């Protein structure tokens, strides 16, 4: 697959930030690169990461017989979770060859390889036939779409009648907030082009033909993760200072921007410049 310059930046970002996610985000155990969902069922941070998967699974009413597309699967954490939890078949796609390789290895270790497959593919322009899936799942991946409406239309094409699109991601409270210095610094640090607003995204889904489109602001449940990232910003900067003093290998420009983004995402949420939303819609029979 031919990557655009924007796609290459995304792939490079996750390559350079992988160790940071291992250090701060339980990546080696939860295999998650997303915000956690903290409610009364959660006792610790790793549980909150898995709880987000459960919340999305419940919102989309996913069944064991469903065929799921994990659009922007990372290292396969959500795909593996669904395969283990429900026994459904999941196809995960990512722009990153390394992530796809890691996902396959993890699926083998978790003994769900027969229920999962992973491919290098752009979720806005896949090679799958029409009506291939019962569920299209986007957990903090749709923010990276070149065009969010294009993603929604591709999801519509790929879904069978009665199929559901479920997305958990960040949304700006107003589209112009993408130009706010706090939001711009955050998004540039994580190599995201822009965030859509809840109203526009729901409009894209309605225009595509989805019915029963529901948006829920779940920011209060993800605030714990936002604060955790904010704390990590200070710890990471102390680590960078030690590396300078000890003449160790210095952080790259992208790694520094990634760390700074941890502060800006928190400030942006506190200022209500963005919210964390859960969106579900159904393709009519």
Buried (B, 14 or more C-beta within 10 A) or exposed (E): EEBEEBBEBBBBBBEBBBEBBEBBBBBEEBBBBBBBBBEEEBEEBBBBBBBBBBBBBEBBEBEEEBBBBBBBBBBBBBBBBBBBBBEBBBBBBBBBEBBBBBBBBBBEEBEBBEBBBBBBBBBBEBEBEEEBBBBBBBBBBBBBBBBBBBBBBBBBBBBBEEBBBBBBBBBBBEBEBBEBEBBBBBBBBBBBBBBBBBEBBBBBBEEBBBEEBEBBBBBEBBBBBBEBBBEBBEEBBEBBEEEEEEEEEEBEEBBBBBBBBBBBBBBBBEEEBBBBBBBBBBBEE
